[in-house]
Amino acid sequence: IEFVPDKPKCLEILKNHGASSELIEHSLAVEFIADRICNSVECDYDIVVASALLHDIGRTVDNSIKHSVEGKKILQRERVSKRIQDAVLKHIGGGLTPEEVKNLGLPDEDMMPSTIEEKIVCTADNLIKGNKRISIKDQIERYRRKGLKDAAERIEKMYEEICNMAGFDIDGISLWNEEKKESL
């Protein structure tokens, strides 16, 4: 039976698979941003939170682009909901086209975010580098500098879609540690 783990269970799964403190911090930062987006968008909150927390679990096995595939495998073994497995598989950049999947030597799977939950996780991840907030503009520019123009355009388009659904510019969301500094 597949299940949707709550936040403590997701953190337990990450730790049981040897996630570093840096990976856990990154996952918590992505979850924080995703949570803020969920407050303004109609979506399955529990799927978004679990997917955001577990999106990089594959990095416990592989630090390349293949980490999303490895993450899906781990979550299959853990019997985590297929919806979360799919969000983990599809969170790379702005998603990967079938041609990119083939060129990267990845398994022939759909790796393009399509549900609102997948898009929220993907977008939240694009707003975090390590455990720091990065502006969407800087993230898009990073992709362009790497020569990934199509991916940069997909990231921007998805970001705009989420902003439109949320009704505000989500680039204005700061992290909990930044919010504390601002209030001092």
C-alpha positions in Angstrom: 0.0 0.0 0.0 1.4 3.4 -1.0 1.3 6.2 1.5 1.8 10.0 1.9 4.4 10.5 4.7 4.0 13.6 6.9 6.9 16.0 7.6 8.4 14.0 10.5 8.2 10.7 8.5 9.8 12.4 5.4 12.7 13.6 7.6 13.0 10.1 9.0 13.1 8.6 5.5 15.8 11.1 4.5 17.9 10.3 7.6 17.4 6.5 7.1 18.9 6.9 3.6 21.9 8.8 4.9 20.9 12.3 3.8 23.6 14.9 4.9 22.6 17.8 7.1 23.1 20.1 4.0 20.7 17.9 2.0 18.1 18.1 4.8 18.6 21.9 5.1 18.0 22.3 1.4 14.9 20.1 1.5 13.5 22.0 4.4 14.1 25.3 2.5 12.3 24.0 -0.6 9.5 22.8 1.6 9.2 26.2 3.3 8.8 28.0 -0.1 6.4 25.3 -1.4 4.3 25.6 1.8 4.0 29.4 1.2 2.9 28.8 -2.4 0.3 26.3 -1.3 -1.3 28.9 0.9 -2.4 30.7 -2.3 -2.9 27.9 -4.8 -5.5 25.1 -4.8 -3.4 22.0 -4.6 -2.9 18.8 -2.5 -0.9 20.2 0.3 0.3 16.9 1.8 1.6 15.8 -1.6 3.4 19.1 -2.1 5.0 19.0 1.4 6.2 15.4 1.1 7.4 15.9 -2.5 9.3 19.0 -1.5 11.0 17.3 1.4 11.8 14.2 -0.6 12.6 15.7 -4.0 16.4 15.2 -3.6 16.5 11.9 -1.7 18.2 10.4 -4.8 21.2 12.5 -4.0 22.0 10.0 -1.2 22.9 7.7 -4.1 23.9 9.9 -7.0 24.7 13.6 -7.3 24.3 13.8 -11.0 21.1 14.6 -13.0 20.2 10.9 -12.4 19.4 11.7 -8.8 15.7 12.2 -9.7 15.6 8.7 -11.2 17.3 7.2 -8.1 15.0 9.2 -5.8 11.9 7.6 -7.5 13.4 4.1 -7.0 14.0 4.8 -3.3 10.5 6.0 -2.9 9.1 3.0 -4.7 10.9 0.8 -2.2 9.5 2.9 0.6 6.0 2.5 -0.8 5.5 6.2 -1.0 2.6 7.5 -3.1 3.2 7.4 -6.9 2.2 11.1 -7.0 5.2 11.9 -4.8 7.5 9.6 -6.8 6.4 11.4 -10.0 7.1 14.9 -8.5 10.6 13.7 -7.4 11.3 12.3 -10.9 10.1 15.5 -12.6 11.7 18.2 -10.4 14.8 18.8 -12.5 15.1 22.4 -13.7 11.9 23.1 -15.6 11.4 19.5 -16.4 13.1 17.5 -19.2 11.7 16.9 -22.7 11.7 13.3 -24.1 14.6 14.3 -26.3 16.6 15.6 -23.3 15.8 12.5 -21.3 17.2 10.4 -24.2 20.3 12.6 -24.7 21.1 12.4 -21.0 20.8 8.6 -21.1 18.0 8.6 -18.5 15.2 5.9 -18.5 12.5 6.6 -21.1 10.0 8.2 -18.6 7.9 11.4 -18.7 10.0 13.9 -16.8 8.0 17.0 -17.5 6.0 18.4 -14.6 2.3 18.4 -15.4 0.3 18.6 -12.1 0.1 21.7 -10.0 1.9 19.8 -7.2 4.8 18.9 -9.5 5.1 22.4 -10.7 5.1 23.9 -7.2 7.9 21.6 -6.1 9.9 22.3 -9.3 9.5 26.0 -8.9 10.2 26.1 -5.2 13.4 24.1 -5.8 14.4 26.7 -8.5 14.2 29.4 -5.8 16.7 27.6 -3.5 20.5 27.1 -4.1 21.9 25.0 -1.3 20.0 26.4 1.7 19.9 30.0 0.4 17.1 31.8 -1.5 18.1 32.6 -5.1 16.0 35.0 -7.2 14.2 33.5 -10.2 16.1 35.9 -12.4 19.5 34.6 -11.1 18.4 31.0 -11.5 17.2 31.6 -15.1 20.5 33.4 -15.8 22.5 30.4 -14.3 20.7 28.1 -16.8 21.4 30.4 -19.7 25.1 30.7 -18.8 25.3 26.8 -18.9 23.9 27.0 -22.4 20.5 25.6 -21.3 18.3 28.2 -23.0 15.3 25.9 -23.4 15.4 24.8 -19.8 15.7 28.5 -18.7 12.6 29.4 -20.7 10.7 26.4 -19.2 11.7 27.5 -15.7 10.5 31.1 -16.4 7.2 30.0 -17.9 6.5 27.6 -15.0 7.4 30.3 -12.5 5.0 32.8 -14.2 2.2 30.1 -14.3 2.6 29.6 -10.5 2.7 33.3 -9.8 -0.5 33.8 -11.8 -2.2 31.0 -9.9 -1.0 32.3 -6.6 -2.0 35.9 -7.4 1.4 37.3 -6.3 5.1 37.3 -7.2 6.4 34.3 -5.4 9.9 35.6 -5.8 9.0 37.8 -2.8 8.9 34.8 -0.5 11.9 34.8 1.8 13.2 32.0 3.9 12.4 31.6 7.6 16.0 32.6 8.6 15.7 35.7 6.3 12.3 36.6 7.8 13.8 36.4 11.3 16.7 38.8 10.3 14.3 41.3 8.8 12.1 41.4 12.0 15.1 42.1 14.3 
